[in-house]
């Protein structure tokens, strides 16, 4: 009687021959032991390769995340300039230009927020030292600890701080 198993890379299998001879049982035991050792070696090699591949994948993902952060960091000065242009245009003789720039800025922010890039400070928001840096305080009749002015906008990428917001808080 012969028992044969199909060999797959991750399945340990043994082939056993039973010829009916009692002397063969020792040889079968030795053969099975040898097959088990060989398969253990193969599994160890496979696991070693898997650990290496996992490490390589982690490195690739880290590099990709760093590149993504760099590309988003390069957008921050553009948004700063757009803010300055909006503020300047709103205070000029042609406030319609400022309103138009605000619409463009809003559309850009909407697009980039869908990719994980968001601002971290708004007027009236509760001050949070994880995202904000208080550069001054202002006396106000509102609740203390709220942001009363945003000096420099802060930016988050998927919740991670790219730049802290510089804010004035109420006391």
Secondary structure, 3 states (H helix, E strand, C coil): CEECCCCCCCCCCCCEECCCCCCHHHHHHHHHHHHHHHHHHHHHHHHHHHHHHHHHHHHHHHHHHHHHHHHHHHHHHHHHHHHHHHHHHHHCCCHHHHHHHHHHHHHHHHHHHHCCEEECCCCCCECCCCCEEEEEEECCCCCCCEEEEEEECCEEECCEEEECEEEEEEC
